[in-house]
Structures are given as C-alpha cells and as structure tokens.
C-alpha cells in the first residue's frame, strides 16, 4: 500500500538544529526519521560502540559451539534480549520509559 506523505516545514533555532542533527547522527537516522520516532513517544538509541559488537560476536561464537539444542536455544534468547535492549527505541519517560517498543525506523 502506497503511503502519501505531506511535507512540513520546521524552523529550528541554531541550538535545536545542532541538537537534532547530532542526535540523529548518533542514532544512525536522518532528522526526519528521528522526528517520526519521537512523534510516537519513542526515544531512539545511539548506534552501539565497538564493545557491543565485540560482545555480540563472542556470544554468537559461544552459541555456535554449543551442541545441546535446549542450551543453544536459551543462549539465543539471551542474545536476542541483549540486542533488543541495546538497539530498539524505548518509550519516552512520559509513556512508561525503558521498554523497547519496535524497529527504530518503523512507521
């Protein structure tokens, strides 16, 4: 289904523009994507650092070495939980806060 988009012009102060641009950059988003997420009362998260990626690689290496299917499934659930907590936007404080709510760029 094709979406119809309606342009909106927003005038930012210099400080607001810098804040929006920097926040979007840290989260790997455009300013438009950042605004869309925040309109849904969600707070995007910054792109994880190298330590996150290294930890995730170690967890997946461990997962691939486990021969017990039940234990591998439990570790996979832990890995997915870790990824959700680190990557998905959270509800803003006014709407329950600190709970992942879905894909960062989802409409």
C-alpha positions in Angstrom: 0.0 0.0 0.0 1.5 3.3 -1.1 1.8 6.0 1.6 1.0 9.6 1.0 3.5 12.0 2.5 2.7 15.6 3.5 5.6 18.0 3.7 6.0 20.0 6.9 8.5 22.8 7.3 10.0 23.3 10.8 12.2 26.2 11.7 14.8 25.3 14.3 16.9 27.6 16.3 20.7 27.1 15.8 20.9 25.1 19.0 17.9 23.0 18.2 19.2 22.3 14.7 22.6 21.2 16.1 20.9 19.0 18.7 18.6 17.3 16.2 21.3 16.8 13.7 23.8 15.4 16.3 21.2 13.1 17.9 20.1 11.8 14.5 23.7 11.1 13.5 24.5 9.3 16.8 21.4 7.1 16.2 22.1 6.4 12.5 19.0 8.2 11.5 18.0 11.2 9.4 16.4 14.2 11.2 13.1 13.2 9.6 13.3 9.6 10.9 14.3 11.0 14.3 11.2 13.2 14.4 8.9 10.4 13.2 10.1 8.2 16.0 9.8 10.9 18.6 6.3 11.7 17.4 5.3 8.2 18.5 6.7 9.0 22.0 9.7 6.8 21.5 13.3 7.6 22.2 15.9 6.2 19.7 19.2 4.9 21.0 22.7 5.8 19.7 24.4 3.2 17.5 26.2 0.8 19.8 30.0 1.1 20.1 32.7 -1.5 19.2 32.4 -3.1 22.6 28.8 -4.0 21.9 29.7 -5.6 18.5 32.6 -7.5 20.0 30.4 -8.8 22.8 27.8 -9.9 20.4 30.4 -11.7 18.2 31.6 -13.6 21.3 28.1 -14.5 22.3 27.4 -15.9 18.8 30.7 -17.8 18.8 29.7 -19.4 22.0 26.2 -20.1 20.7 27.7 -21.9 17.6 29.9 -24.1 19.8 27.0 -25.4 22.0 25.9 -28.8 20.9 22.9 -29.1 23.3 19.8 -27.7 21.4 18.0 -26.7 24.5 21.0 -24.8 25.9 21.6 -23.2 22.5 18.0 -22.0 22.4 18.3 -20.5 25.8 21.5 -18.6 24.9 19.9 -17.4 21.6 17.0 -16.0 23.7 19.6 -14.1 25.9 21.3 -12.8 22.8 18.1 -11.5 21.3 17.1 -9.9 24.5 20.5 -8.2 24.7 20.1 -6.9 21.1 16.6 -5.6 21.8 17.7 -3.8 24.9 20.6 -2.2 23.1 19.1 -1.3 19.8 15.3 -0.8 19.9 13.9 2.6 20.8 12.3 2.9 24.2 9.1 4.6 25.2 9.7 8.1 26.4 9.6 8.6 30.2 6.0 10.0 29.9 4.9 6.7 28.4 6.4 4.1 30.6 10.0 4.5 29.7 12.8 1.9 29.4 10.8 -0.6 27.4 11.8 -1.5 23.9 8.9 -0.9 21.5 9.9 -2.0 18.0 12.1 -1.3 15.0 13.9 2.0 15.2 12.7 3.3 11.8 9.3 1.6 11.7 6.2 3.5 10.7 
